[in-house]
């Protein structure tokens, strides 16, 4: 038990030592501050955070997520052998029908008109 405690204590001390060495010798400058921030969809992370962004960008990303989920729902159905063939075709057709109906509503509302 004592050996395990010493091992944990030694490894924690080594981790903290390496962390402080990294902080000591790393080159951090003010002009590189933006480079160290996470990338957020092309926004400048050092500017005001309440700037308006394009609604078309948001709608395109939502449409992409919807069709991405569609693929995630249809792909496992192909590998299910215990379902009857007609039931699988009906399920895929129903999922595609719901998605095409949503796409048609998006088209009627003008959400797909990206170049206004």
C-alpha distances in whole Angstrom, upper triangle without the diagonal:
4,5,5,6,9,10,11,12,14,16,17,18,20,21,23,24,26,27,29,30,32,33,35,36,38,41,42,46,48,50,47,45,47,46,42,43,43,46,47,50,52,52,52,49,50,53,54,52,55,57,59,58,60,60,61,58,56,58,58,54,54,57,54,51,54,55,51,50,53,52,49,51,53,51,49,52,53,51,51,53,53,55,59,61,63,60,58,61,62,58,59,62,61,58,61,63,61,60,64,65,62,63,67,66,65,68,70,69,69,65,66,68,66,69,71
4,5,5,6,9,10,11,12,14,15,16,18,20,21,22,24,26,27,28,30,32,33,35,36,40,41,44,46,49,46,44,46,45,41,42,42,46,48,51,53,52,52,49,50,53,54,52,55,57,59,58,61,61,62,59,57,59,59,55,56,58,56,53,55,56,53,52,55,54,51,53,55,53,51,55,56,53,54,56,56,58,62,63,66,63,61,64,65,61,61,64,63,60,63,65,63,62,66,67,64,65,69,68,66,69,72,70,70,66,67,69,67,70,72
4,5,5,6,9,10,10,12,14,15,16,18,20,21,22,24,26,27,29,30,31,33,34,38,39,43,45,47,44,43,45,43,40,41,41,44,46,49,51,51,51,48,49,52,53,51,54,56,58,57,59,60,61,57,56,58,58,54,54,57,54,52,54,55,51,51,54,52,49,51,54,51,50,53,54,51,52,54,55,57,61,62,64,62,59,62,63,60,60,63,62,59,61,64,62,61,64,66,63,64,68,67,65,68,71,69,69,65,65,68,65,68,70
4,5,5,6,9,10,11,12,14,15,16,18,20,21,23,24,26,27,29,30,32,33,36,37,41,43,45,42,41,43,41,37,38,38,41,43,46,48,48,48,45,46,49,50,48,51,53,55,54,56,57,57,54,52,55,54,50,51,53,51,48,51,51,48,47,50,49,46,48,50,48,46,50,51,48,49,51,51,54,57,59,61,58,56,59,60,56,56,59,59,56,58,61,59,57,61,62,59,60,64,63,62,64,67,65,65,61,62,64,62,65,67
4,5,5,6,9,10,11,12,14,15,17,18,20,21,23,24,26,27,28,30,32,35,36,40,42,44,41,40,41,40,37,37,37,41,43,46,48,47,47,44,45,48,49,47,50,52,54,53,56,56,57,54,52,55,54,50,51,54,51,48,51,52,49,48,51,50,47,49,52,50,48,51,53,50,51,53,54,55,59,60,63,60,57,60,61,57,57,61,60,57,59,61,59,58,61,63,60,61,64,64,62,65,67,65,65,61,62,64,62,65,67
4,6,5,6,8,10,10,12,14,15,16,18,20,21,22,24,26,27,28,30,34,35,38,41,43,40,39,41,40,36,37,38,41,43,46,48,48,47,44,45,48,49,47,51,53,55,54,56,57,58,55,53,56,55,52,52,55,52,50,53,54,50,50,53,52,48,51,53,51,50,53,54,52,53,55,56,58,61,62,65,62,60,62,63,60,59,63,62,59,60,63,61,60,63,64,62,62,66,65,63,66,69,67,66,63,63,65,63,65,67
4,5,5,6,9,10,11,12,14,15,17,18,20,21,23,24,26,27,28,32,33,37,39,41,38,37,39,37,34,35,35,38,41,44,45,45,45,42,43,46,48,46,49,51,53,52,54,55,56,52,51,53,53,49,50,52,49,47,50,51,47,47,50,48,45,48,50,48,47,50,51,49,50,52,53,55,58,59,62,59,56,59,60,57,56,60,59,56,58,61,58,57,60,62,59,59,63,63,61,63,66,64,64,60,60,63,60,63,65
4,5,5,6,9,10,11,12,14,15,16,18,20,21,23,24,26,27,31,31,35,37,39,36,35,37,35,32,33,33,36,38,41,43,43,42,39,40,43,44,43,46,48,50,49,51,52,53,49,48,50,50,46,47,49,47,44,47,48,45,44,47,46,43,46,48,46,45,48,49,47,48,50,51,53,56,58,60,57,54,57,58,54,54,57,56,53,55,58,56,54,58,59,56,57,60,60,58,61,63,61,61,57,58,60,57,60,62
4,6,5,6,9,10,11,12,14,15,17,18,20,21,22,24,26,29,30,34,36,38,35,34,36,35,31,33,33,36,38,42,43,43,42,39,40,43,44,43,46,48,50,49,52,53,54,50,49,52,51,48,48,51,49,46,49,50,47,46,50,49,46,48,51,49,48,51,52,50,51,54,55,56,60,61,63,60,58,60,61,57,57,60,59,56,58,60,58,56,60,61,58,59,62,62,59,62,65,63,62,59,59,61,59,61,63
4,5,5,6,9,10,10,12,14,15,16,18,20,21,22,24,28,29,33,35,37,34,34,36,34,31,32,33,36,39,42,43,43,42,39,40,43,45,43,47,49,51,50,52,53,54,51,50,52,52,48,49,52,49,47,50,51,47,47,50,49,46,49,51,49,48,52,53,51,52,54,55,57,61,61,64,61,58,61,62,58,57,61,60,57,58,61,59,57,60,62,59,59,63,63,60,63,66,64,63,59,60,62,59,61,63
4,5,5,6,9,10,11,12,14,15,17,19,20,21,22,26,27,31,33,35,32,31,33,31,28,30,30,33,35,39,40,40,39,36,37,41,42,41,44,46,48,47,49,50,51,47,46,49,48,44,46,48,45,43,46,47,43,43,47,45,43,45,48,46,45,48,49,47,48,51,52,54,57,58,60,57,55,57,58,55,54,57,57,53,55,58,56,54,57,58,55,56,60,59,57,59,62,60,60,56,56,58,55,58,60
4,5,5,6,9,10,11,12,14,15,17,18,20,21,25,25,29,31,33,30,29,31,30,26,28,28,31,34,37,38,38,37,34,35,38,39,38,41,43,45,45,47,48,49,46,44,47,47,43,44,47,44,42,45,46,43,43,46,45,42,45,48,46,45,48,49,47,49,52,52,54,57,58,60,57,55,57,58,54,53,57,56,52,54,57,55,53,56,57,54,55,58,58,55,58,60,58,58,54,55,57,54,56,58
4,5,5,6,9,10,11,12,14,15,16,18,20,24,24,28,30,33,30,29,31,30,27,28,29,33,35,38,40,39,38,35,35,39,40,39,42,44,47,46,49,50,51,47,46,50,49,45,47,49,47,45,48,49,46,46,49,48,45,48,51,49,48,52,53,51,52,55,56,57,61,61,63,61,58,60,61,58,57,60,59,56,57,60,58,56,59,60,57,57,61,60,58,60,63,61,60,56,57,59,56,58,60
4,6,5,6,9,10,10,12,14,15,16,18,22,23,27,29,31,28,28,30,29,25,27,28,31,34,37,38,38,37,34,35,38,40,39,42,44,46,46,48,49,50,46,46,49,48,44,46,48,46,44,47,48,44,45,48,47,44,47,49,47,47,50,51,49,51,54,55,56,60,60,62,60,57,59,60,57,56,59,58,55,56,59,57,55,58,59,56,56,60,59,57,59,62,60,59,56,56,57,55,57,59
4,5,5,6,9,10,11,12,14,16,16,20,21,25,27,29,26,25,27,26,22,24,24,28,30,34,35,35,34,31,31,35,37,35,39,40,43,42,44,45,46,43,42,45,44,41,42,45,42,40,43,44,41,41,45,43,41,44,46,44,44,47,48,47,48,51,52,53,57,57,59,57,54,56,57,53,52,55,55,51,52,55,53,51,54,56,53,53,56,56,53,56,58,56,56,52,52,54,51,53,55
4,5,5,6,9,10,11,12,14,15,19,19,23,25,28,25,24,26,25,22,23,24,28,30,34,35,34,33,30,30,34,35,34,38,39,42,41,44,45,47,43,42,45,45,41,43,46,43,41,45,46,42,43,46,45,43,46,48,46,46,50,51,49,51,54,55,56,59,60,62,59,56,58,59,55,54,57,56,53,54,57,55,52,55,57,54,54,57,56,54,56,59,57,56,52,53,54,51,53,55
4,5,5,6,9,10,11,12,14,18,19,23,25,27,25,24,27,26,23,25,26,30,32,36,36,36,34,31,31,35,37,36,40,41,44,43,46,48,49,45,44,48,47,44,45,48,45,44,47,48,45,45,49,48,45,48,51,49,48,52,53,51,53,56,57,59,62,62,64,62,59,61,62,58,57,60,59,56,57,60,57,55,58,59,56,56,60,59,56,59,61,59,58,55,55,56,53,55,57
4,6,5,6,9,10,11,12,16,17,21,24,25,23,22,25,23,20,22,24,27,30,33,33,33,32,29,30,33,35,35,38,40,42,41,44,45,46,42,42,45,44,41,43,45,43,41,45,45,42,43,46,45,43,46,48,46,46,50,50,49,51,54,55,56,60,60,62,59,56,58,59,56,54,57,57,53,54,57,55,52,55,57,54,54,57,57,54,56,59,57,56,52,52,54,50,52,54
4,5,5,6,9,10,11,14,15,19,21,23,20,19,22,21,17,19,21,24,27,30,31,30,29,26,26,30,32,31,35,36,39,38,41,42,43,40,39,42,42,38,40,43,40,39,42,43,40,41,44,43,41,44,47,45,45,48,49,48,50,53,54,55,58,59,60,58,55,57,58,54,53,56,55,51,52,55,53,50,53,55,51,51,55,54,51,54,56,54,53,49,49,51,48,50,52
4,5,5,6,9,10,13,14,18,20,23,20,19,22,21,18,21,22,26,29,32,32,32,30,27,27,30,32,32,36,37,40,40,42,44,45,42,41,45,44,41,43,46,43,42,45,46,43,44,47,46,44,48,50,48,48,52,53,52,54,57,58,59,62,62,64,61,58,60,61,57,56,59,58,54,55,58,56,53,56,57,54,54,57,57,54,56,59,56,55,51,52,53,50,52,53
4,5,5,6,8,12,14,17,20,22,20,20,23,21,19,21,23,27,30,33,33,32,31,28,28,31,34,33,37,38,41,41,43,45,46,43,42,46,45,42,44,47,44,43,46,47,44,45,48,47,45,49,51,49,49,53,53,52,54,57,59,60,63,63,65,62,59,61,62,58,57,60,59,56,56,59,57,54,57,59,55,55,58,58,55,57,60,57,56,53,53,54,51,52,54
4,5,5,6,9,11,15,18,19,17,17,19,18,15,18,20,23,26,29,29,29,27,25,25,28,31,30,34,35,38,37,40,42,43,39,39,42,41,38,40,43,40,39,43,44,41,42,45,44,42,45,48,46,46,50,50,49,52,55,56,57,60,60,62,60,56,58,59,55,54,57,56,52,53,56,54,51,53,55,52,51,55,54,51,53,56,54,53,49,49,50,47,48,50
4,6,6,9,9,13,15,18,15,15,18,17,14,17,19,22,25,29,28,28,26,23,22,26,28,28,32,33,36,36,39,41,42,38,38,42,41,38,40,43,41,39,43,44,41,42,46,45,43,46,49,47,48,51,52,51,53,56,58,58,62,61,63,61,58,59,60,56,55,57,57,53,53,56,54,51,54,55,52,51,55,54,51,53,56,53,52,48,49,50,46,48,50
4,6,9,10,13,16,18,17,17,20,19,17,20,22,25,28,32,31,30,28,26,25,28,31,31,35,36,39,39,42,44,45,41,41,45,44,41,44,46,44,43,47,48,45,46,49,48,47,50,52,51,51,55,55,54,57,60,61,62,65,65,66,64,61,62,63,60,58,61,60,56,57,60,57,55,57,59,55,55,58,57,54,56,59,56,55,52,52,53,49,51,52
4,6,9,12,16,17,15,16,19,18,16,19,22,25,28,31,30,30,28,25,25,29,31,32,35,36,39,39,41,44,44,41,41,45,44,41,43,46,43,43,46,47,44,45,49,48,46,50,52,50,50,54,55,54,56,59,61,62,65,64,66,64,61,62,63,60,58,60,60,56,56,59,57,54,57,58,55,54,58,57,54,56,59,56,55,51,51,52,48,49,51
4,6,10,13,14,12,13,16,14,12,16,18,21,24,27,27,26,24,22,21,25,28,28,32,33,35,35,37,40,41,37,37,41,40,37,40,42,40,39,43,44,41,42,46,44,43,47,49,47,48,51,52,51,53,57,58,59,62,61,63,61,58,59,60,56,55,57,57,53,53,56,54,51,53,55,51,51,54,53,50,52,55,52,51,47,47,48,45,46,48
4,6,10,11,9,11,14,12,11,15,18,20,24,26,25,25,22,20,19,23,26,27,31,31,34,33,36,39,39,36,37,40,39,37,39,42,39,39,43,44,41,43,46,45,44,47,49,48,49,52,53,52,55,58,60,60,63,62,64,62,59,59,60,57,55,57,57,53,53,56,54,51,53,55,51,50,53,53,49,51,54,52,50,46,46,47,43,44,46
4,7,9,7,7,11,10,9,12,16,18,21,24,23,22,19,17,16,20,23,23,27,28,31,30,33,36,37,33,34,38,37,35,37,40,38,37,41,42,39,41,45,44,43,46,48,47,48,51,52,52,54,57,59,59,62,62,63,61,57,58,59,56,54,56,55,52,52,54,52,49,51,53,49,48,51,51,47,49,51,49,47,44,44,44,41,42,43
4,5,5,7,10,10,10,13,17,18,21,24,22,21,18,16,15,18,21,22,26,26,29,29,32,35,36,33,34,38,37,35,38,40,38,38,42,43,40,42,46,45,44,47,50,48,50,53,54,54,56,59,61,61,64,63,64,62,59,60,60,57,55,57,56,53,53,55,53,50,51,53,49,48,51,50,47,49,51,48,46,43,43,44,40,41,42
4,5,5,8,10,10,12,16,17,20,22,20,19,15,14,12,15,18,19,23,23,26,27,30,33,34,31,32,36,35,33,36,39,37,37,41,42,40,42,45,44,44,47,49,48,50,53,54,54,56,60,61,61,64,63,64,62,59,59,60,56,54,56,55,52,52,54,51,48,50,51,48,47,50,49,45,47,49,46,44,41,42,41,38,38,40
4,6,7,8,10,12,15,16,19,21,18,17,14,13,11,14,18,19,23,22,25,25,28,31,32,29,31,34,33,32,35,37,35,36,39,40,38,41,44,43,43,46,48,47,49,52,52,53,55,59,61,60,63,62,62,61,57,58,58,55,53,55,54,51,50,52,50,47,49,50,46,45,48,47,43,45,47,45,42,40,40,39,36,36,37
4,6,5,7,9,13,14,17,19,17,16,13,13,11,15,18,19,23,23,26,25,28,31,31,28,29,33,32,30,33,35,33,33,37,38,36,38,41,40,40,43,45,44,46,49,49,50,52,55,57,57,60,59,60,58,55,55,56,53,50,52,52,48,48,50,48,45,47,48,45,43,46,46,42,44,46,44,42,39,38,39,35,36,37
4,5,5,7,11,12,15,18,16,15,12,10,9,12,16,16,20,20,23,23,26,29,30,27,27,31,31,28,31,34,32,32,36,37,35,36,40,39,39,42,44,43,45,48,49,49,51,54,56,56,59,58,59,56,53,54,55,51,49,51,50,47,46,49,46,43,45,46,43,42,45,44,41,42,45,42,40,37,37,38,34,35,36
4,5,5,9,9,12,14,12,11,8,7,7,10,14,14,18,17,20,20,22,25,26,23,24,28,27,25,28,30,29,29,32,34,32,34,37,36,36,39,41,40,42,45,46,46,49,52,54,53,56,55,56,54,51,51,52,48,46,48,47,44,43,45,43,40,42,43,40,38,41,41,37,39,41,39,37,33,34,34,30,31,33
4,6,8,9,12,14,13,13,10,10,10,14,17,17,21,20,23,21,24,26,27,24,25,28,27,25,28,30,28,28,32,33,31,33,36,35,35,38,40,39,41,44,44,45,47,50,52,52,55,54,55,53,49,50,51,48,45,47,47,43,43,45,43,40,42,43,40,38,42,41,37,39,42,39,37,34,34,34,31,32,34
4,7,9,12,15,14,14,12,10,11,15,18,17,21,21,24,23,25,28,28,25,25,29,28,25,28,31,29,28,32,33,30,32,35,35,34,37,39,38,40,43,44,44,46,49,51,51,54,53,54,52,49,50,50,47,45,47,46,43,43,45,43,40,42,43,40,39,42,42,38,40,43,40,39,35,35,36,32,34,36
4,7,9,12,12,11,10,7,9,12,15,14,17,18,20,19,22,24,25,22,22,26,25,22,25,28,26,25,29,30,28,30,33,33,32,35,37,37,38,41,42,42,44,48,50,49,52,51,52,50,47,47,48,45,43,44,44,40,40,42,40,37,39,40,37,36,39,38,35,37,40,37,35,32,32,33,30,31,33
4,6,10,10,10,10,8,11,14,16,14,17,18,19,18,20,22,23,19,19,23,22,19,22,24,22,22,25,27,24,26,29,29,28,31,34,33,34,37,38,39,41,44,46,45,48,47,48,46,43,44,44,41,39,41,40,36,36,39,36,33,36,37,33,33,36,35,32,34,37,34,33,29,30,31,27,29,31
4,6,7,8,9,8,11,13,15,14,16,16,17,15,17,19,20,16,17,20,19,16,19,22,20,20,23,24,22,24,27,27,27,30,32,31,33,36,37,37,40,43,45,44,47,46,46,44,41,42,42,39,37,39,38,34,34,36,34,31,33,34,31,30,33,33,29,31,34,31,30,26,26,27,24,26,28
4,6,6,8,7,11,12,13,11,14,13,14,12,14,16,17,13,13,17,16,14,16,19,18,17,21,22,21,22,26,26,25,28,30,30,32,35,36,37,39,42,44,43,45,44,45,43,40,40,40,37,35,37,36,32,32,34,32,29,31,32,28,27,30,29,26,28,31,28,27,23,23,24,21,23,25
4,6,9,10,14,14,15,13,14,13,13,10,11,13,13,10,11,14,13,11,14,16,15,15,19,20,19,21,24,24,24,27,29,29,31,33,34,36,38,41,43,42,44,43,43,41,38,38,38,35,33,34,34,30,30,32,29,26,28,29,26,24,27,27,23,25,28,25,24,20,20,21,18,20,22
4,7,9,12,12,14,13,14,13,13,10,12,14,14,11,13,16,15,14,17,19,18,19,22,23,22,24,27,27,27,30,32,32,34,37,37,39,41,44,46,45,47,46,46,44,41,41,42,39,36,37,37,33,33,34,32,29,30,32,28,27,30,29,25,27,29,27,25,22,21,22,18,19,21
4,6,9,8,10,9,11,9,10,9,11,14,15,12,13,17,17,15,18,21,20,20,24,25,24,26,29,29,29,32,34,34,36,39,40,41,43,47,48,47,49,48,48,46,43,43,43,41,38,39,39,35,34,36,34,31,32,33,30,28,31,30,26,28,30,27,25,22,23,23,20,21,22
4,6,6,8,9,11,10,12,12,14,17,19,16,17,21,21,19,22,25,24,24,27,29,28,30,32,33,33,36,38,38,40,42,43,44,46,50,52,51,53,52,52,50,47,47,47,44,42,43,42,39,38,40,38,35,36,37,33,32,35,34,30,31,34,31,29,26,26,26,23,24,25
4,6,8,7,11,11,14,13,16,19,21,18,18,22,22,20,23,25,24,24,28,29,28,30,33,33,33,35,38,38,39,42,43,44,46,50,51,50,53,52,52,50,47,47,47,44,42,44,43,39,39,41,38,35,37,38,34,33,36,35,31,33,35,32,31,28,28,29,25,26,28
4,7,8,12,12,15,15,19,22,23,21,21,25,25,24,26,29,28,28,31,33,32,33,36,37,36,39,42,41,43,46,47,48,50,53,55,54,56,55,56,54,51,51,51,48,46,47,46,43,43,44,42,39,40,41,37,37,39,38,34,36,38,35,33,30,31,31,28,29,30
4,6,9,9,12,13,17,19,22,19,20,24,24,23,25,28,28,28,31,33,32,34,36,37,37,40,42,42,44,46,48,49,51,54,56,55,57,56,56,54,51,51,51,48,46,47,46,42,42,43,41,38,39,40,36,35,38,36,33,34,36,33,31,29,30,29,26,27,27
4,6,6,10,12,16,18,21,19,19,23,24,23,25,28,28,28,30,33,32,33,36,37,37,39,42,42,44,46,48,49,51,54,56,54,56,56,55,53,51,51,50,47,46,46,45,42,42,43,40,37,39,39,35,34,37,35,32,33,35,31,30,27,29,29,26,27,27
4,6,9,11,14,16,19,17,17,20,22,20,22,25,25,24,27,30,29,30,33,34,34,36,39,39,41,43,45,46,47,51,52,51,53,52,52,50,47,47,47,44,42,43,42,38,38,39,37,34,36,36,32,32,34,32,29,31,32,29,28,25,27,27,24,26,26
4,6,9,13,14,17,16,16,19,21,20,21,24,25,24,27,29,29,30,33,34,34,36,39,40,41,43,45,46,48,51,52,51,53,52,52,49,47,47,46,43,42,43,41,38,38,38,35,33,35,34,31,30,32,30,27,29,30,27,26,23,25,25,23,24,24
4,6,10,12,15,14,14,18,19,19,20,23,24,24,26,29,29,30,32,34,34,36,38,39,41,43,45,46,48,51,53,51,53,52,51,49,47,47,46,43,41,42,41,37,37,38,35,32,34,33,30,29,31,29,26,27,29,25,24,22,23,23,20,21,21
4,7,9,12,12,12,14,16,16,18,20,21,22,24,26,26,28,30,32,32,34,36,37,39,41,43,44,46,49,51,49,50,49,49,47,44,44,43,41,39,39,38,35,34,35,32,29,30,30,27,26,28,25,22,24,25,22,20,18,20,19,17,18,17
4,6,9,8,8,12,13,13,15,17,18,19,21,23,23,25,27,28,29,31,33,34,36,38,39,41,43,46,48,46,48,46,46,44,42,41,40,38,36,36,35,32,31,32,29,27,28,28,24,23,25,23,20,21,23,20,18,15,17,17,14,15,15
4,5,5,7,9,10,11,13,15,16,17,19,21,22,23,25,27,28,29,31,32,35,36,38,40,41,45,46,44,46,44,44,42,39,39,38,36,34,34,33,30,29,29,27,24,25,25,22,20,22,21,17,18,20,17,15,12,13,13,10,12,12
4,5,5,6,9,10,11,12,14,15,17,19,20,21,23,25,26,27,29,31,33,34,36,38,39,43,44,42,43,42,41,39,37,36,35,33,31,31,30,27,26,26,24,21,22,22,18,17,19,17,14,15,17,14,12,9,11,11,10,12,12
4,5,5,6,9,10,10,12,14,15,17,18,20,21,23,24,26,27,29,31,32,34,36,38,41,42,40,41,40,39,37,35,34,33,31,29,29,28,25,24,24,22,19,20,20,17,15,17,16,12,13,15,13,10,7,8,8,6,9,10
4,6,5,6,9,10,11,12,14,16,16,19,20,21,23,25,26,27,30,31,32,35,36,40,41,39,41,39,39,37,35,34,34,31,29,29,28,25,24,25,23,20,21,21,18,16,19,18,14,16,18,16,14,10,11,11,9,11,13
4,6,5,6,9,10,11,12,15,15,17,19,20,21,23,25,26,28,30,31,33,35,38,40,38,39,38,37,35,33,32,32,29,27,28,27,23,23,24,21,18,20,20,16,15,18,17,13,15,18,15,14,10,11,13,11,14,15
4,5,5,6,9,10,11,12,14,15,17,19,20,21,23,25,27,28,30,32,33,37,38,36,37,35,35,33,31,30,29,27,25,25,24,21,20,20,18,15,16,16,13,12,14,13,9,12,14,12,11,7,8,10,9,13,14
4,5,5,6,9,10,11,12,14,15,17,18,20,21,23,25,27,28,30,32,35,37,34,36,34,34,32,30,29,28,26,24,24,23,20,19,20,18,15,16,17,14,12,15,14,11,12,15,14,12,9,8,10,9,12,14
4,5,5,6,9,10,10,12,14,15,16,18,20,21,24,25,26,28,30,34,35,33,35,34,33,32,29,28,28,26,23,24,23,20,19,21,19,15,17,18,15,14,17,17,13,15,18,17,15,12,12,14,12,16,18
4,5,5,6,9,10,11,12,15,15,17,19,20,22,24,25,27,29,32,33,31,33,32,31,29,27,26,26,23,21,22,21,17,17,18,16,13,15,15,12,11,15,14,11,14,16,15,14,11,11,14,14,17,19
4,5,5,6,9,10,11,13,14,15,17,19,21,22,23,26,27,31,32,30,31,29,29,27,25,24,24,21,19,19,18,15,14,15,13,10,11,13,10,8,12,12,9,11,14,14,13,10,9,13,13,16,18
4,5,5,6,9,10,11,12,14,15,17,19,21,22,24,26,29,31,29,30,29,29,27,24,24,24,21,19,20,19,16,15,17,15,12,13,15,13,11,15,15,13,15,18,17,16,13,12,15,14,18,20
4,6,5,6,9,10,10,12,14,15,18,19,21,23,24,28,29,27,29,28,28,26,23,23,23,20,18,19,19,15,15,17,15,12,14,16,13,13,16,16,14,17,20,19,18,15,15,18,17,21,23
4,5,5,6,9,10,11,13,14,17,18,19,22,23,26,27,25,27,26,25,23,21,20,20,17,15,16,15,11,11,13,11,8,11,12,10,10,13,14,12,15,17,17,17,14,14,18,18,21,23
4,5,5,6,9,10,11,12,15,16,17,20,21,24,26,24,25,24,23,22,19,18,19,16,13,14,14,11,10,12,11,8,10,13,11,10,14,15,13,15,18,18,18,15,14,18,18,21,24
4,5,5,6,9,10,11,13,15,16,18,20,23,25,23,25,24,24,23,19,19,20,17,15,17,16,13,12,15,14,11,14,16,14,14,17,18,17,18,22,22,21,18,17,21,20,24,26
4,5,5,6,9,10,12,13,15,17,18,22,23,21,23,22,23,20,18,18,18,15,13,15,14,11,11,14,13,10,14,15,13,14,18,18,17,19,22,22,22,19,19,23,22,26,28
4,5,5,6,9,11,11,13,16,17,20,21,19,21,19,19,18,15,15,15,12,10,12,11,7,8,11,10,8,11,13,12,12,16,17,16,18,21,21,22,19,19,22,23,26,28
4,5,5,6,9,10,11,13,15,18,20,19,20,19,19,18,15,15,16,13,10,13,13,10,10,14,13,11,13,16,15,15,18,20,19,21,24,24,24,22,20,24,24,27,30
4,6,6,7,9,11,12,14,17,19,18,20,19,20,18,15,16,17,14,12,15,15,11,12,16,15,13,16,18,17,18,21,22,21,23,26,26,27,24,23,27,26,30,32
4,6,6,7,10,12,12,16,17,15,17,17,17,15,12,13,13,10,9,12,11,8,10,13,13,12,15,17,16,17,20,21,21,23,25,26,27,24,24,27,28,31,33
4,6,5,7,10,11,14,15,14,15,14,15,13,10,10,12,9,6,10,11,8,9,13,13,12,14,17,17,17,20,22,22,23,26,27,27,25,24,28,28,32,34
4,5,6,7,10,13,15,14,16,15,16,15,11,12,14,12,10,13,14,12,12,16,16,15,17,20,20,20,23,25,24,26,29,30,30,27,26,30,30,33,35
4,5,5,7,10,12,12,14,14,16,14,11,13,15,12,11,14,15,13,15,18,18,17,20,22,22,23,26,27,27,29,31,32,33,30,29,33,33,36,39
4,5,5,9,10,9,11,10,12,10,7,9,11,9,8,12,13,11,13,16,17,17,19,21,21,22,25,26,27,28,31,32,33,30,29,33,33,37,39
4,6,8,11,10,11,10,12,12,8,10,12,11,9,13,15,14,14,18,19,18,20,23,23,24,26,28,28,29,32,33,34,32,30,34,34,37,40
4,6,9,10,12,11,14,13,10,13,15,14,13,16,18,17,18,21,22,21,23,26,26,27,29,31,31,33,35,37,37,35,33,37,37,40,43
4,6,6,9,10,13,11,9,12,14,12,12,16,17,16,18,21,21,22,24,26,27,27,30,32,32,34,36,37,38,36,35,38,39,42,44
4,6,8,9,12,11,9,12,15,14,14,18,19,19,20,23,24,25,26,29,29,30,32,34,35,36,39,40,41,39,38,41,42,45,47
4,6,9,12,10,10,13,15,14,15,18,19,19,21,24,24,25,27,29,30,31,33,35,36,37,39,41,42,40,39,43,43,47,49
4,6,8,7,6,10,11,10,12,15,16,16,18,20,21,22,24,26,27,28,30,32,33,34,36,38,39,37,36,40,41,44,46
4,6,5,6,9,10,11,12,14,15,17,19,20,21,23,24,26,28,29,30,32,33,35,36,38,39,38,37,41,42,45,47
4,6,5,6,9,10,11,12,14,16,17,18,20,21,22,24,26,27,28,30,32,33,34,36,37,36,35,38,40,43,45
4,5,5,6,9,10,10,12,14,15,16,18,20,21,22,24,25,26,28,30,31,32,34,36,35,34,37,39,42,43
4,5,5,6,9,10,10,12,14,15,17,18,20,21,23,24,25,27,29,30,31,33,35,33,33,36,38,41,43
4,5,5,6,8,10,11,12,14,16,17,18,20,21,23,24,26,27,28,30,32,33,32,31,34,35,39,41
4,5,5,6,9,10,11,12,14,15,16,18,20,21,22,24,26,26,28,30,31,30,29,32,34,37,39
4,6,5,6,9,10,10,12,14,15,16,18,20,21,22,24,25,27,29,30,29,28,32,33,37,38
4,5,5,6,9,10,11,13,14,15,17,18,20,21,23,24,26,27,29,27,27,31,32,35,37
4,5,5,6,8,10,11,12,14,16,16,18,20,21,22,24,26,27,25,24,28,29,33,34
4,6,5,6,9,10,10,12,14,15,16,18,20,21,22,24,25,24,23,27,29,32,33
4,5,5,6,9,10,10,12,14,15,17,18,20,21,23,24,23,23,27,28,32,33
4,5,5,6,9,10,11,12,14,16,17,18,20,21,23,21,21,25,26,29,31
4,5,5,6,8,10,10,12,14,15,16,18,20,21,19,19,22,24,27,28
4,5,5,6,9,10,10,12,14,15,16,18,20,19,19,22,24,27,28
4,6,5,6,9,10,11,12,14,15,17,19,17,18,21,23,26,27
4,5,5,6,9,10,10,12,14,15,17,15,15,18,20,23,25
4,5,5,6,9,10,10,12,14,15,14,13,17,19,22,23
4,5,5,6,9,10,11,12,14,14,14,17,20,23,23
4,5,5,6,9,10,11,12,11,12,15,17,21,21
4,5,5,6,9,10,11,9,9,12,14,18,19
4,5,5,6,9,10,10,10,13,15,18,19
4,5,5,6,9,9,10,13,15,18,18
4,5,5,6,5,7,10,12,15,15
4,5,5,6,6,8,11,14,14
4,5,8,9,10,13,15,15
4,6,8,9,12,14,13
4,5,5,9,11,10
4,6,7,10,10
4,6,9,10
4,6,6
4,6
4
